[in-house]
Amino acid sequence: MYEERRIYMTRDSFCMGDDVTAPNKQTFTWHDTDWCPEIDINGLIERYLGPNLPGFYWRGFAGSERIVDVSMHRKGLEFSRRIKLVENWQELLRKNKHIHFLHEKHEDKENLPDRI
């Protein structure tokens, strides 16, 4: 029998219109045989912070600990994203199945906390 796994992702709103759906919760489910950890967590984050969101610098937290930084850029129709997980991200996810994202403009990313 295969065990079902879940991760929940939420994010702060980026404008007043986005407040309507806050905290923008999405649940991702898979069976443990389907999982290739680093590739798949990157894919889940890409799906969650999809190309329809503005180009911000996002920081994700599992519990109160920083787990990932995501740099998203937009210029016209061009879109790029860079995801950098912390070294102990798997351990953090085992403890807390929820990732919450905060954001800042790229030039203000140093204002993001390391812990929440």
N, C-alpha and C positions, 0 to 999 in steps of 0.2 A: 504494500500500500504506500502511495506517495503522499507526502505531507504538503498541504497547501500553505503558501507563504504570502504575506501581505506587507506592503509599504504604503503609508499615507503621506501625501504631500499637500502642503498648504503654502500660501504666500501672502505677504502684505499687498494691499491694493496699490496701484500705481497712479490712480486718478479717482475723482469723485464718482464717475460712472461705473468704475470697477468695484466700488464699495457694495453695490447691489448683490454681488455674488460672493463677497468676502465671507469666510477666509479662503474661498476658491479651492475647496478640498477635492482631491482626486485619490482614488484607491487603485493600486496596482496589485494584481494577484497572479501567481504562477505556481507551478508544482516544482518541487525541489529538483526534479530530474531535468527540467527545462532551463536551468539557470547557469549562466556563465558569468560569474560575479562582476568583474570590472566592466566588461563590454555591456552587459545588460543594465547595470545601474546607470551608466552613461546614457543608454537608450531611453530609460524611464525618465531621466532628468530632461533629456531633449524633448520627449513627448510632452512632459508637463510644462516646461518653459518653452513652448513652441514658437514658431516664427511669427505668430500674430502679436506677441508682446513687444513692447518698445525695447530699444537697445539700452539696457541697464547693466550694471555690475550687480549680480545676485550672490548672496552668501547664504548657504543652507546650514541649518543646525539640527542635529539629532539630540533631543533633550535640550540641554543648555550648551552643548559643545559644537564648535564649528566642524562641519563634515565636508563641505564642498564650496568652491568658488566657481562662479559661472560668469564669463564675460561675453555679453551679447552685443553685437554691433550691427547697425543698419545704415545703409546709404542707398537711397532710392530703392531699387528692387534687390539690391545685394544684401545678403544676410550672412553673418558668421557667428560662431559660438565656440568658446573654449571652456572645457570643463576640467577642473583640477580638484581631485579628491585628496583629503588628508591621508596620511600614511595608515592610520588605524581606523579607516572608515568602516571596515567590516565589523570590527568589534563594537563601534558606536551603534551600528544598525542592529546588531544582535541585542543590545541593551534597550534600544528605543526604535520602534518601527515607524516613527513619524519624522519627516524632514520638513522644517518650516523655513521659508526663504524670505529674507529681507533684501532690500535693494537700495542702491544709490546711483547717482550719475557717475560715469567713469571717473571724472575728475574729483569726485568726492568719496571714492571707495574707501579711503583710509578712515572715514567716519563710521564705517561698519564695525560693530563690536566683534571680538573674538569669542565671546560667550554671551548668552542671553539668560 
